[in-house]
Amino acid sequence: MKHKRISIVFLVFFSISLMTFQLSNLNAQDFAIMLADSFLKKTPVTEYDTSMTMDEALKVQKRFVDIISKEFGPPVGYKAGLTNPNVQKVFGVSHPVRGTLLEKMFLKNNAEIEAKFGIRSMFEGDLLVRVGNDAINDATTPEEALKNLEAVIPFIELPDLVYDP
């Protein structure tokens, strides 16, 4: 298994299911447009709705990714988030969530970015795992899954929480 070292990965981890927004009179399409606009302009989202269904959230997430892909490029992978039960409690969910990684969210080693790169800029150490082939889908043990990984890459994640505290 190859190991690569990446100093900085610009990762705008966004998963609607970890955020609860108030849709007010907006449908999922309109809300995704408003959310993407706020994200791209680095203005906090202040409305939320604790009654948003998972189906609505996934529609918003898909449209949001479609919109920001125009600036950040096509999807190149996915990110599991909120894998720690304590963090799940903080965000009011009971399960991990998935975010989409876009091409230009990854920066080369030694890249420089603004300290205030987002709305609610954060940072954390993380690992990225690159799957080597489709055989991983047939793995029945952790050992079999490991044999089908191409690389484990340490990186610094720079999430932007997007919404107003």
Number of C-alpha atoms within 10 A of each C-alpha: 11 9 11 12 10 17 15 21 21 23 23 23 22 22 23 22 24 22 19 19 20 16 18 10 8 11 12 21 16 14 21 24 17 14 25 22 16 17 21 14 11 17 16 17 20 12 13 15 12 11 11 17 12 11 11 16 19 15 17 24 25 16 19 24 22 18 17 18 16 9 13 17 15 16 15 12 13 13 17 13 17 20 13 11 12 11 14 17 12 10 13 14 16 15 14 15 17 18 20 20 23 22 17 16 18 19 16 11 12 9 11 9 10 6 8 11 15 20 20 16 14 14 12 9 10 12 13 19 14 14 16 14 11 10 13 17 10 10 14 9 9 9 9 14 15 15 15 19 18 15 16 16 16 18 21 17 21 21 20 21 21 24 20 12 8
